Amino acid sequence: NMEPSLLAPHIYTMMFPPIPCCTTEIWSPRTARSIAKALSSQRACIRGFAQYGGDTLKNSRGAGGFSTPKDSLTRRCGSAKRALSFTSTTDASLFTNALPKPRLGVSHETLGSYLASVYPDVAQKGAPLPSMESKEYTLVVVTESRFRRILLGRKLRGFGMGFFNSFGGHLDHAIDPTPSHGAVRELAEETNINIPLSVMKEGAVGTLRFTFEDDKEKQMIVNLFRVDLECVSDSVSIGNSKNVGANRDCSSIGRTIGGKLPALKIDPCVISGCDEIEPQWFDNWNDIPLHNMFADDSIWLTRILSADHHLRFDGWFHFLPGGTNTNCIMHHHIGFRLIR
């Protein structure tokens, strides 16, 4: 609720806060080679952000704005060199119901390229960035990796009714000290699975940011997590028990080992839904109903499920007008991070 004139020094931090974990941003080899070319557009966008609040953008290089530091460029190139064997893409053909590429929009290798496309006036003409109303959420991906299964929920009401989605909701800072606390609370409310806070923190993936062509003054910020389960019985049905999964055997709780999340043992019969969402197991995550999910799931969720280790990344998605009726993306960018 700050006045626009007071936001200028903090706009870059507000839009792109760092993830509170020990990660290093990585780039594909192709991106590493193109960083120098993309740097000018990144600077143009960031100068536009720095002049937020209606101030006139100065066209002189770096005047009054935030330029990308040389040490940042060096860090990114070094990270890319360490990650030459890592692929940030996925074979869409592995996922039966993945949306076709035209509905997923333009994929940008750099954040600067993405921002220049979404806000061309900021990058090219020096116009101020529109003031944004941000709402913050949590989202938890629940899997049983040993069987390549995933737990999704069918929305029974509200935004996206009828769609399948992972579990989460509004982040309430009055009761949630951190996004991890909010993720624990929302997962328990929607599935009756109570995850220890330490496990949720370990499962942090990153932040997804959503903007919309028909309302560029709004932004959704989603704190993304992943939790891996090990069901202790053969049943995969959804029960009505009020017992909580975390009260079961939690002997597998621990830190990420070898880039993989530890599995939390629970009795699957404790899983139950609420009046907002109905949980359902999908026994082959390659067959999840991506055609009946938000379009961005065909981009970032498929990458999570394709990887053989825990991914950490930030994502930016700009949607076409029409909301769930069109469910199409104009531009997107994913910046992967390497777990040290």
Secondary structure as the mmCIF struct_conf table of DSSP 4:
data_model
#
loop_
_struct_conf.conf_type_id
_struct_conf.id
_struct_conf.beg_label_comp_id
_struct_conf.beg_label_asym_id
_struct_conf.beg_label_seq_id
_struct_conf.end_label_comp_id
_struct_conf.end_label_asym_id
_struct_conf.end_label_seq_id
HELX_RH_AL_P HELX_RH_AL_P1 PRO A 4 LEU A 7
HELX_RH_3T_P HELX_RH_3T_P1 ALA A 8 HIS A 10
HELX_RH_AL_P HELX_RH_AL_P2 ILE A 11 MET A 15
BEND BEND1 PHE A 16 PHE A 16
HELX_LH_PP_P HELX_LH_PP_P1 PRO A 17 ILE A 19
BEND BEND2 PRO A 20 CYS A 22
STRN STRN1 THR A 23 GLU A 25
HELX_RH_AL_P HELX_RH_AL_P3 PRO A 29 ALA A 50
TURN_TY1_P TURN_TY1_P1 GLN A 51 GLY A 54
HELX_LH_PP_P HELX_LH_PP_P2 ASP A 55 LYS A 58
BEND BEND3 SER A 60 SER A 60
TURN_TY1_P TURN_TY1_P2 ARG A 61 GLY A 64
BEND BEND4 GLY A 65 GLY A 65
HELX_LH_PP_P HELX_LH_PP_P3 SER A 67 PRO A 69
HELX_RH_AL_P HELX_RH_AL_P4 LYS A 70 ARG A 82
TURN_TY1_P TURN_TY1_P3 ALA A 83 SER A 85
HELX_RH_3T_P HELX_RH_3T_P2 ALA A 92 LEU A 94
BEND BEND5 PHE A 95 PHE A 95
TURN_TY1_P TURN_TY1_P4 THR A 96 ASN A 97
HELX_LH_PP_P HELX_LH_PP_P4 ALA A 98 PRO A 100
HELX_RH_3T_P HELX_RH_3T_P3 LYS A 101 LEU A 104
STRN STRN2 VAL A 106 SER A 107
BEND BEND6 GLU A 109 THR A 110
HELX_RH_AL_P HELX_RH_AL_P5 LEU A 111 VAL A 118
HELX_RH_AL_P HELX_RH_AL_P6 PRO A 120 PRO A 120
HELX_RH_PI_P HELX_RH_PI_P1 ASP A 121 LYS A 125
HELX_LH_PP_P HELX_LH_PP_P5 ALA A 127 SER A 131
STRN STRN3 GLU A 133 GLU A 144
HELX_RH_3T_P HELX_RH_3T_P4 SER A 145 PHE A 147
TURN_TY1_P TURN_TY1_P5 ARG A 148 ARG A 148
STRN STRN4 ARG A 149 LYS A 155
BEND BEND7 ARG A 157 GLY A 158
TURN_TY1_P TURN_TY1_P6 PHE A 159 GLY A 162
STRN STRN5 PHE A 164 ASN A 165
STRN STRN6 PHE A 167 HIS A 170
TURN_TY1_P TURN_TY1_P7 HIS A 173 ILE A 175
BEND BEND8 PRO A 177 THR A 178
HELX_RH_AL_P HELX_RH_AL_P7 PRO A 179 THR A 191
HELX_RH_AL_P HELX_RH_AL_P8 LEU A 197 GLU A 202
TURN_TY1_P TURN_TY1_P8 GLY A 203 GLY A 203
STRN STRN7 ALA A 204 PHE A 212
TURN_TY1_P TURN_TY1_P9 GLU A 213 ASP A 214
STRN STRN8 ASP A 215 CYS A 231
BEND BEND9 VAL A 232 ASP A 234
HELX_RH_3T_P HELX_RH_3T_P5 GLY A 245 ASN A 247
BEND BEND10 ARG A 248 ARG A 248
TURN_TY1_P TURN_TY1_P10 SER A 251 SER A 252
STRN STRN9 ILE A 257 ILE A 257
TURN_TY1_P TURN_TY1_P11 GLY A 258 GLY A 259
STRN STRN10 LYS A 260 LYS A 260
HELX_LH_PP_P HELX_LH_PP_P6 LEU A 261 ALA A 263
STRN STRN11 LEU A 264 ILE A 266
HELX_RH_3T_P HELX_RH_3T_P6 PRO A 268 VAL A 270
BEND BEND11 ASP A 275 GLU A 276
STRN STRN12 ILE A 277 PHE A 282
BEND BEND12 ASP A 283 ASP A 283
HELX_RH_3T_P HELX_RH_3T_P7 TRP A 285 ASP A 287
HELX_RH_3T_P HELX_RH_3T_P8 LEU A 290 ASN A 292
BEND BEND13 MET A 293 MET A 293
TURN_TY1_P TURN_TY1_P12 ALA A 295 ASP A 296
HELX_RH_AL_P HELX_RH_AL_P9 ASP A 297 SER A 306
BEND BEND14 ASP A 308 HIS A 309
STRN STRN13 ARG A 312 PHE A 319
HELX_LH_PP_P HELX_LH_PP_P7 LEU A 320 LEU A 320
TURN_TY1_P TURN_TY1_P13 PRO A 321 GLY A 322
HELX_RH_3T_P HELX_RH_3T_P9 GLY A 323 ASN A 325
TURN_TY1_P TURN_TY1_P14 THR A 326 THR A 326
STRN STRN14 ILE A 329 ILE A 339
#
